[in-house]
């Protein structure tokens, strides 16, 4: 995992910020999830967009990137990424606010935001699955208040999750480069419970020349067992 410091500038008030960036090709497989989420060190989610702490403008970090300033004094670190351990409706509302602020101005940007929203809703229960199987079992046996609350929160977010995935699917259908998205199609259909369509795309993905057979097998098993939750690859 390679982490870089990157710099960006608020397009409105021109305040400079630093943030942590990552080279996606360096991510080890054990940190990737079926919904495309990957975890950085400290289990922090990385950010692509932010709300300027000085003027509250939402903006895309890379689109406004700047060279490392010569005088780095007073440069604030953008840190509105969140720990999946502490996920709450606050984070989901943050993404909704980004939509309202017009951040999804192109199909590509809308896709990034919708995937982010999908992953964030999955975060609510993901923390239990990322702690290892034993912890998950223990958590379920004792059904801690924390666990119960998370399940309740997850359930109340399901209508939003479904609506979001359906919109995401509509964008994916417009994409000319459909082949590279077969697994993504299958995963989204699986999570909304359309296992028939999920299997169709799973087969399509399997027939591709560069298909990852281990990945496809895992996907197939989750479709066959009618599982709707995200899993670690
Ligand atoms: Zn600003």
Boltz pocket constraint, residues with backbone or C-beta under 6 A from the ligand:
constraints:
  - pocket:
      binder: B
      contacts: [[A, 10], [A, 11], [A, 12], [A, 13], [A, 14], [A, 15], [A, 52], [A, 53], [A, 54], [A, 55], [A, 56], [A, 57]]
      max_distance: 6.0
